[in-house]
Amino acid sequence: MTKTGQCHCGAVSFEVSSDPVRMAQCHCEACRRVTGTGHIVQAFFRKEDIKISGETTVHKSLSDAGTTRKRHFCPICGSRLFAENSKTPGAMGIAVGAFDESEWFKPDVILYNSQRPGWDKVDDTIEKHELM
């Protein structure tokens, strides 16, 4: 089933033609800062299954493992959309809130649980890692 989505203003849109290979919720400081909340939720897909329309602005940073992270934003409205990591060049994470419909999402894993704010409650049945 094709999944579609877009940024807040509609300048960047996407289609995904497969199911996610992984779904995660991350509480690291970087993800909290780029979302302005306690975490980000992402679904990861093979890049070959994603079609993106429109241009994004990219911010590069190093992860704590020393890999390069690329976060893609809409240059007009600032929506955080996509993420890439040099460790997994064939995969791309998509912010779940950008999908038109996201009832299918359930995180497989919670990352950086040690940095999760106490007010950001999580499902206790989901596998947790204190760091990556």
Phi and psi restraints in degrees (value plus and minus 20) as a CYANA .aco file:
   2 THR   PHI     -96.4   -56.4
   2 THR   PSI     114.6   154.6
   3 LYS   PHI    -130.3   -90.3
   3 LYS   PSI     117.5   157.5
   4 THR   PHI    -145.6  -105.6
   4 THR   PSI     141.7   181.7
   5 GLY   PHI    -192.4  -152.4
   5 GLY   PSI    -199.8  -159.8
   6 GLN   PHI    -184.9  -144.9
   6 GLN   PSI     149.4   189.4
   7 CYS   PHI     -95.3   -55.3
   7 CYS   PSI     158.2   198.2
   8 HIS   PHI     -81.2   -41.2
   8 HIS   PSI     -61.0   -21.0
   9 CYS   PHI    -110.4   -70.4
   9 CYS   PSI     -32.8     7.2
  10 GLY   PHI      70.3   110.3
  10 GLY   PSI     -18.8    21.2
  11 ALA   PHI     -89.8   -49.8
  11 ALA   PSI     -46.4    -6.4
  12 VAL   PHI    -142.2  -102.2
  12 VAL   PSI     107.2   147.2
  13 SER   PHI    -151.9  -111.9
  13 SER   PSI     147.7   187.7
  14 PHE   PHI    -172.9  -132.9
  14 PHE   PSI     138.7   178.7
  15 GLU   PHI    -152.3  -112.3
  15 GLU   PSI     120.6   160.6
  16 VAL   PHI    -145.1  -105.1
  16 VAL   PSI     110.1   150.1
  17 SER   PHI    -124.5   -84.5
  17 SER   PSI      -0.2    39.8
  18 SER   PHI    -166.6  -126.6
  18 SER   PSI     151.9   191.9
  19 ASP   PHI    -100.8   -60.8
  19 ASP   PSI     135.7   175.7
  20 PRO   PHI     -86.2   -46.2
  20 PRO   PSI     129.8   169.8
  21 VAL   PHI    -108.6   -68.6
  21 VAL   PSI     -39.7     0.3
  22 ARG   PHI    -180.0  -140.0
  22 ARG   PSI     128.6   168.6
  23 MET   PHI    -151.2  -111.2
  23 MET   PSI     111.3   151.3
  24 ALA   PHI    -162.3  -122.3
  24 ALA   PSI     137.4   177.4
  25 GLN   PHI    -143.4  -103.4
  25 GLN   PSI     104.9   144.9
  26 CYS   PHI    -139.4   -99.4
  26 CYS   PSI     114.7   154.7
  27 HIS   PHI    -132.9   -92.9
  27 HIS   PSI      -4.4    35.6
  28 CYS   PHI     -85.2   -45.2
  28 CYS   PSI     140.7   180.7
  29 GLU   PHI     -77.5   -37.5
  29 GLU   PSI     -61.7   -21.7
  30 ALA   PHI     -82.3   -42.3
  30 ALA   PSI     -65.8   -25.8
  31 CYS   PHI     -85.9   -45.9
  31 CYS   PSI     -57.6   -17.6
  32 ARG   PHI     -84.8   -44.8
  32 ARG   PSI     -59.0   -19.0
  33 ARG   PHI     -89.5   -49.5
  33 ARG   PSI     -61.7   -21.7
  34 VAL   PHI     -94.0   -54.0
  34 VAL   PSI     -39.4     0.6
  35 THR   PHI    -119.2   -79.2
  35 THR   PSI     -41.9    -1.9
  36 GLY   PHI      54.0    94.0
  36 GLY   PSI      -0.5    39.5
  37 THR   PHI    -162.2  -122.2
  37 THR   PSI    -182.6  -142.6
  38 GLY   PHI    -101.9   -61.9
  38 GLY   PSI     -31.6     8.4
  39 HIS   PHI    -190.0  -150.0
  39 HIS   PSI     152.8   192.8
  40 ILE   PHI    -144.1  -104.1
  40 ILE   PSI     127.7   167.7
  41 VAL   PHI    -135.9   -95.9
  41 VAL   PSI     111.9   151.9
  42 GLN   PHI    -154.3  -114.3
  42 GLN   PSI     126.7   166.7
  43 ALA   PHI    -131.7   -91.7
  43 ALA   PSI     113.8   153.8
  44 PHE   PHI    -125.1   -85.1
  44 PHE   PSI     113.6   153.6
  45 PHE   PHI    -150.1  -110.1
  45 PHE   PSI     140.7   180.7
  46 ARG   PHI     -88.4   -48.4
  46 ARG   PSI     113.8   153.8
  47 LYS   PHI     -77.0   -37.0
  47 LYS   PSI     -54.0   -14.0
  48 GLU   PHI     -85.3   -45.3
  48 GLU   PSI     -37.2     2.8
  49 ASP   PHI    -117.1   -77.1
  49 ASP   PSI     -15.0    25.0
  50 ILE   PHI    -133.8   -93.8
  50 ILE   PSI     110.8   150.8
  51 LYS   PHI    -136.7   -96.7
  51 LYS   PSI     100.6   140.6
  52 ILE   PHI    -130.8   -90.8
  52 ILE   PSI     112.8   152.8
  53 SER   PHI    -134.2   -94.2
  53 SER   PSI     109.9   149.9
  54 GLY   PHI      83.2   123.2
  54 GLY   PSI     144.9   184.9
  55 GLU   PHI    -122.5   -82.5
  55 GLU   PSI     126.0   166.0
  56 THR   PHI    -136.1   -96.1
  56 THR   PSI     139.8   179.8
  57 THR   PHI    -117.0   -77.0
  57 THR   PSI     118.6   158.6
  58 VAL   PHI    -135.8   -95.8
  58 VAL   PSI     114.9   154.9
  59 HIS   PHI    -135.4   -95.4
  59 HIS   PSI     103.9   143.9
  60 LYS   PHI    -121.5   -81.5
  60 LYS   PSI     123.4   163.4
  61 SER   PHI    -172.8  -132.8
  61 SER   PSI     145.0   185.0
  62 LEU   PHI    -113.7   -73.7
  62 LEU   PSI     118.7   158.7
  63 SER   PHI    -101.3   -61.3
  63 SER   PSI     149.7   189.7
  64 ASP   PHI     -88.8   -48.8
  64 ASP   PSI     -32.1     7.9
  65 ALA   PHI    -111.2   -71.2
  65 ALA   PSI     -22.5    17.5
  66 GLY   PHI      69.4   109.4
  66 GLY   PSI     -14.7    25.3
  67 THR   PHI    -107.5   -67.5
  67 THR   PSI     140.6   180.6
  68 THR   PHI    -110.9   -70.9
  68 THR   PSI     107.2   147.2
  69 ARG   PHI    -124.3   -84.3
  69 ARG   PSI     114.2   154.2
  70 LYS   PHI    -138.8   -98.8
  70 LYS   PSI      99.7   139.7
  71 ARG   PHI    -128.3   -88.3
  71 ARG   PSI     110.7   150.7
  72 HIS   PHI    -124.4   -84.4
  72 HIS   PSI     113.1   153.1
  73 PHE   PHI    -147.4  -107.4
  73 PHE   PSI     133.8   173.8
  74 CYS   PHI     -91.1   -51.1
  74 CYS   PSI     109.2   149.2
  75 PRO   PHI     -92.6   -52.6
  75 PRO   PSI     -32.6     7.4
  76 ILE   PHI    -115.1   -75.1
  76 ILE   PSI     -75.6   -35.6
  77 CYS   PHI    -120.4   -80.4
  77 CYS   PSI     -31.7     8.3
  78 GLY   PHI      63.9   103.9
  78 GLY   PSI     -15.9    24.1
  79 SER   PHI     -77.5   -37.5
  79 SER   PSI     113.9   153.9
  80 ARG   PHI    -102.4   -62.4
  80 ARG   PSI     100.3   140.3
  81 LEU   PHI    -135.8   -95.8
  81 LEU   PSI     -78.1   -38.1
  82 PHE   PHI    -145.5  -105.5
  82 PHE   PSI     138.3   178.3
  83 ALA   PHI    -162.3  -122.3
  83 ALA   PSI     121.7   161.7
  84 GLU   PHI    -150.2  -110.2
  84 GLU   PSI     133.4   173.4
  85 ASN   PHI    -154.5  -114.5
  85 ASN   PSI     113.4   153.4
  86 SER   PHI     -81.2   -41.2
  86 SER   PSI     -39.5     0.5
  87 LYS   PHI     -90.4   -50.4
  87 LYS   PSI     -48.9    -8.9
  88 THR   PHI    -148.7  -108.7
  88 THR   PSI      54.1    94.1
  89 PRO   PHI     -84.1   -44.1
  89 PRO   PSI     -39.6     0.4
  90 GLY   PHI    -112.1   -72.1
  90 GLY   PSI     -15.1    24.9
  91 ALA   PHI    -141.2  -101.2
  91 ALA   PSI     135.0   175.0
  92 MET   PHI    -162.0  -122.0
  92 MET   PSI     114.3   154.3
  93 GLY   PHI    -110.3   -70.3
  93 GLY   PSI     122.4   162.4
  94 ILE   PHI    -142.6  -102.6
  94 ILE   PSI     109.5   149.5
  95 ALA   PHI     -82.2   -42.2
  95 ALA   PSI     102.0   142.0
  96 VAL   PHI     -82.2   -42.2
  96 VAL   PSI     -51.8   -11.8
  97 GLY   PHI     -84.5   -44.5
  97 GLY   PSI     -35.3     4.7
  98 ALA   PHI    -104.0   -64.0
  98 ALA   PSI     -32.1     7.9
  99 PHE   PHI     -93.4   -53.4
  99 PHE   PSI     127.3   167.3
 100 ASP   PHI     -85.4   -45.4
 100 ASP   PSI     -52.7   -12.7
 101 GLU   PHI    -162.1  -122.1
 101 GLU   PSI     110.9   150.9
 102 SER   PHI    -155.2  -115.2
 102 SER   PSI       1.7    41.7
 103 GLU   PHI     -82.7   -42.7
 103 GLU   PSI     -39.9     0.1
 104 TRP   PHI     -92.2   -52.2
 104 TRP   PSI     -36.8     3.2
 105 PHE   PHI     -96.1   -56.1
 105 PHE   PSI     112.9   152.9
 106 LYS   PHI    -171.1  -131.1
 106 LYS   PSI      99.6   139.6
 107 PRO   PHI     -80.8   -40.8
 107 PRO   PSI     118.1   158.1
 108 ASP   PHI     -99.7   -59.7
 108 ASP   PSI     -48.1    -8.1
 109 VAL   PHI    -172.0  -132.0
 109 VAL   PSI     129.1   169.1
 110 ILE   PHI    -132.0   -92.0
 110 ILE   PSI     103.8   143.8
 111 LEU   PHI    -125.4   -85.4
 111 LEU   PSI     131.5   171.5
 112 TYR   PHI      34.8    74.8
 112 TYR   PSI      22.8    62.8
 113 ASN   PHI     -78.5   -38.5
 113 ASN   PSI     -47.8    -7.8
 114 SER   PHI     -86.7   -46.7
 114 SER   PSI     -40.2    -0.2
 115 GLN   PHI    -123.4   -83.4
 115 GLN   PSI     -15.1    24.9
 116 ARG   PHI     -90.7   -50.7
 116 ARG   PSI     107.6   147.6
 117 PRO   PHI     -83.4   -43.4
 117 PRO   PSI     123.6   163.6
 118 GLY   PHI     -78.4   -38.4
 118 GLY   PSI     -48.5    -8.5
 119 TRP   PHI     -98.7   -58.7
 119 TRP   PSI     -30.8     9.2
 120 ASP   PHI    -116.9   -76.9
 120 ASP   PSI      67.0   107.0
 121 LYS   PHI     -92.4   -52.4
 121 LYS   PSI     129.2   169.2
 122 VAL   PHI    -150.0  -110.0
 122 VAL   PSI     141.7   181.7
 123 ASP   PHI     -91.2   -51.2
 123 ASP   PSI      98.3   138.3
 124 ASP   PHI     -87.4   -47.4
 124 ASP   PSI     -32.0     8.0
 125 THR   PHI    -105.4   -65.4
 125 THR   PSI     -28.5    11.5
 126 ILE   PHI    -106.7   -66.7
 126 ILE   PSI     117.5   157.5
 127 GLU   PHI     -76.7   -36.7
 127 GLU   PSI     115.4   155.4
 128 LYS   PHI    -143.8  -103.8
 128 LYS   PSI     123.5   163.5
 129 HIS   PHI    -145.0  -105.0
 129 HIS   PSI     113.5   153.5
 130 GLU   PHI     -87.4   -47.4
 130 GLU   PSI     -49.7    -9.7
 131 LEU   PHI    -146.9  -106.9
 131 LEU   PSI    -169.3  -129.3
